Amino acid sequence: MLNEKVVIVTGAGGGIGRALALECAKSGARVVVNDIGASLSGEPGDPGAAEAVAAEICAAGGAAMVSTHSVTDPGAVQDMVRGAVQQFGRLDGVINNAGILRDTFFHKMSYDAFDAVIKVHLYGSFNVSRAAAAVFKDQGSGAFVHMTSTSALIGNFGQANYMAAKLAIAALSKSIALDMQRFGVTSNCIAPFAWSRMTSSLPTETAEQIARVEKFKQMVPEKIAPLAIALLSGRASVPSGQIFTLRNNEIMLMSQPRPLRSVHRAEGWTPETVLDHALPAMAAQFYPLDRSENVFTWDPI
């Protein structure tokens, strides 16, 4: 499916990124394995993570290039993209997967915790996409796959930084899709359910929480690869500007904001008529304060 294509996978030193890098290589891609080896919270961790995954790809007969460039550094990302093109001659796809977590309830969240998560997830996705966009434009083809989250699309406790970044990534992807469709470039999002470092931080203090974690453990990151590889394939049937959720063997197309209900008042509105008329008229369509687990209530298929 990806024979001779060149794909950058960020955050590829472990978890979902590692699985995607390995599966892309099995599908014939030459893979740029990008990871700085940070811990889940972004602190120094395993500096050899990217090298280990690249070695695994090469040992299996594939081709890989190691990148320890930080996605938060625009100049370093430009160097990574240039290096990929120099080594492999082209660039065909990007999987924006790098991320960290610094969860805490909003009233306790520090500026640094908010800033760090936004920089890795959102700025990282922008930096890599922007660097690759010039290459894609010149060659008239390319595909972006960005990792978003149902925590952002639906909701979750204690993740204002993560939710803000991941929902912004969905908007970034849509903008790229609109701006670059004339150059033959696609841009899509995946909100993955999978057991990884990100989900290993889920609480296990109650029986309900333990049961949820056990369900997550059934959803291995390799299950995400077929959808990601299909979106990178360059086939004519690949859409652009879409958001998919993948939950074990189930692929879902997510909705995007559209008007649900409108109310009109010929003489205009006052605060009183908004309270007495507009809001009650629309109340049946208001969204509850759901979390992701309130929406995805069935067991993984």
C-alpha positions, -999 to +999 in steps of 0.1 A: +000+000+000+029+024+008+055+009-014+085+033-017+066+061-001+084+082+026+065+088+058+074+109+089+059+096+121+064+119+151+064+105+186+074+072+171+095+059+200+067+041+217+030+034+219+008+044+190+037+061+172+059+030+174+031+008+161+023+031+132+060+034+122+064-004+122+032-010+103+040+017+077+073+000+072+056-033+067+034-017+041+065-007+021+072+028+034+105+043+042+100+058+076+114+088+094+112+077+131+109+109+151+111+110+189+131+130+214+127+102+240+107+123+265+086+109+293+048+111+292+050+145+309+077+158+285+107+154+308+139+137+296+133+099+292+148+074+268+170+092+242+175+060+223+137+054+217+137+065+180+169+046+173+155+014+187+124+016+165+144+024+134+167-005+141+137-028+145+124-016+110+158-022+094+162-056+110+130-066+094+142-055+060+128-021+059+143+014+056+143+039+084+159+072+093+163+084+129+151+119+139+155+132+174+144+167+164+119+184+187+086+191+170+083+223+191+113+238+173+104+250+137+140+252+126+147+216+138+116+204+120+128+220+088+161+202+092+142+169+097+121+174+065+152+184+045+171+154+059+142+130+049+142+144+013+180+143+011+181+106+023+151+092+005+145+116-024+109+126-015+083+129+012+048+115+009+031+115+043+032+128+078+016+113+109+014+140+136+014+118+167+039+134+192+023+144+225+026+148+262+002+149+291+001+172+321-034+166+335-050+186+363-083+202+370-087+236+354-087+256+386-053+241+395-037+242+360-005+262+357+005+283+327+035+261+322+013+229+321-010+245+296+018+259+275+039+227+274+010+206+261-001+231+235+034+235+222+040+197+217+005+188+203-006+219+185+025+238+176+043+205+169+016+195+144+017+229+128+055+230+126+058+195+110+029+201+087+042+235+076+076+222+068+062+193+048+036+215+030+062+231+008+075+197-003+039+184-009+030+215-029+060+212-052+055+176-059+017+179-062+009+152-037+010+143+000-011+132+029-013+144+065-028+122+093-032+141+126-040+125+159-069+142+178-088+127+207-124+120+217-115+138+250-114+169+229-142+161+205-166+152+234-150+160+267-131+148+298-121+159+332-088+176+340-075+180+305-081+216+295-046+218+279-049+185+261-085+191+250-077+226+237-047+213+217-065+183+202-096+202+192-074+229+176-056+201+157-090+191+141-094+227+130-058+228+117-064+197+097-095+211+081-077+243+072-049+223+056-074+203+037-091+234+023-059+253+015-040+224-001-067+204-020-057+221-052-022+207-048-034+171-044-028+171-007-052+154+018-054+161+056-075+140+080-077+133+117-079+101+137-091+100+173-077+067+184-087+044+213-057+024+222-036+013+252-005+034+253+015+057+275-013+083+271-040+060+284-018+042+309-023+073+331-060+066+335-070+064+371-076+029+386-090+039+420-125+024+417-139-009+402-155+011+374-122+027+365-104-006+366-130-021+343-125+008+319-087+003+319-091-034+312-112-025+281-086-001+269-059-029+272-079-049+246-074-021+221-038-025+209-022+004+189-016-018+159-054-016+152-050+020+142-025+013+115-049+001+087-069+034+087-038+055+089-021+036+061-052+039+039-053+076+045-016+079+035-020+057+004-028+085-021-056+065-036-083+084-053-109+073-028-091+089+001-112+118+015-099+150+030-109+171+060-126+143+079-124+131+115-124+094+122-126+076+155-111+041+157-120+018+185-106-017+182-122-031+150-147-003+146-141+028+125-165+058+130-168+090+111-173+119+135-197+148+130-185+183+126-202+215+138-232+225+118-263+246+128-288+225+148-316+250+155-322+287+148-346+312+163-356+346+148-372+377+162-381+404+136-377+432+161-343+420+174-333+405+207-330+419+242-313+400+271-348+393+285-362+378+253-330+357+248-336+343+283-374+339+279-376+328+242-343+320+224-326+298+250-358+278+259-366+273+222-332+257+217-329+239+250-339+205+235-308+206+213-283+216+240-254+192+245-251+177+280-217+179+298-207+144+286-174+128+288-160+104+262-169+074+282-205+086+285-208+084+247-188+053+239-207+031+264-205-002+245-176-027+248-149-026+222-159-047+192 
